[in-house]
């Protein structure tokens, strides 16, 4: 691998880590701070997922694809249970699970050898490159973060104020100001 390709690989892994823990997670945390446990477990209809189900699912997905798939940890995921859960799991427990999963994923991606991004791994019965697995997790996490944001805005009826444009440039608001008030 050329030095330029190694730099691209290192940058790719750093960007994936930044998006997961430094962008998507703070948005989810901001949303959860505005909601009750009942709102977190509300579902529009039996075919829809609650925010709680989505949080369980994100934790399972990240763990299976990154921590297990690329990091070779033991796979204990029960994907169906993530969606079948109907009992209220408190927000703090859900958030703690997601934060811990992202911490493990961050450690896995930090330790991952960027020269192996094109190596093949079998994850969920699919043969994928490490690059594709990482892209899948980032895209998947982004999609479900958007669903959580939509539901949080519906319940909280506030602008979540993710970015501060005061000085003309977007600054992540979670770095500059407290949670929006209801």
Helices and strands as residue ranges (DSSP letters): H 3-17, I 18-24, H 25-33, H 37-40, H 51-62, I 63-68, H 79-84, H 91-111, G 114-116, E 120-123, E 126-129, H 130-156, E 163-164, E 171-172, G 173-175
